């Protein structure tokens, strides 16, 4: 297994190095910690990875030296006391003259410091060129993501058997997170969303001390990290009896969710998936759908590609994306149904585990 993982890192690095001529660079400076992990296996929270045509250097401060040496062999680990000075020294020793950098992740201050320190080198901003770097998942990544999804889905299923009117959103969130941790989750992938009643109309609501009541929709958006990779899934529970309007709205969201998943395969434009969801929701409901249909998932919970009206992305085999239509009625209630899927040549595979038929909590 370790040999397989090491080979994957070498392949990823080689793929980037082969693109140097088209980027018009002789090296790239990576500062985004997720990209650094993707290319080297380093799990620390700070560092710089420098790729040249024939070398890979990981620059860290003294907090991470021992950890880095253990994690990233055969990448060369270099300790610095001052990050900018460490970069300057590495660039000089590697003989780099045209250095690409991750423009979205470099602050103005850092750019100015690099410009002053690297007077003999040209800095080349890279943005779209690297946006899909992590979009294609290999077999090991898919296996790990399926495990993360299983842990999270089983925790949500357990909560469905425990939650009842009178619980606060915060109590439900705590119970959910403890269950996932006990099952092996390394971290919670993002701030847990448990939103009941009118709070459910807020797409990114935070759990409060509001007590869950009969007649509520409870939106539960939850994910965990396992071996660094995220899961992402949303279920909407119904507490007690629903109104006819609520039932019809749930059916509409579920139909949009199901048809989008049936539509997804390699070659589909991401914007077309989003457009399909809006067509299925129709005029009656689509104005209450206030966000994009989905996004990539991996080492971060929000990655490329984007499934949204203005997306230029095309789905290809190996990508992992969410499908998450929702309806949000301000001051009343909301619904969201989300699964994470693995794109294949002629279809997609759902890797999250909860069934999305309406769950009624009596």
MOQUIBEL-V111055 format. One line per field, one symbol per residue. ss: DSSP state (a for helix, b for strand, c for the rest). phi: phi as a letter, one per 40 degrees, with the letter a starting at -180 (. if undefined). A space follows every 50 residues. Layout:
ss->???
phi->???
//
This chain:
ss->caaaaaaaaaaaaaaaaacaaaacccbbbbccaaaaaaaacccccccbbb bbcccbbbbbccccaaaaaaaccccbbbbcccaaaaaaaaaaaacccbbb bbaaaccaaaaaaaaaaccccbbbbbcaaaaccccbccaaaaaaaaaaaa aaaaaaaaaacccccccbaaaaaaaaaaaaaaccccbbccccbbbbaaaa acccccccccbcccccbbbbbbcbbbccbbccbbbbbbbccccaaaaaaa aaaaaaaaaaaaacccccbaaaaaaaaaaaaaaaaacccccccbbbcccc ccbbbbbccccccbccccbbbbbccbbbbcccbbbbcbbbbbbccccbbb ccccccccbbbc
phi->.ccccdccccccccccdccddccfbbabbbbccccccdcbgcbcbaibbb bbcbabbbbbcccbdcccdccbdcccbbcbcbdccccdccccccgcbbbc acdcbbcdcccccccccbccbbcbcbbddbccdbcccccccccccccdcc dccccccccdcbcadhccdcccccccccccccchccaccacdbbbbfccc cbdbcbdbccccbcgccbcbbaabbbfgccbaabbbcbcgcbcccccccc ccccccdcccccccadgccdccccccdccccgccbccccbaccaacbacb cbbccbbadccbcbcbdhcbbcbacabbbdgbaababbbbbbcbcbaabc bcbccbcdbbcc
//
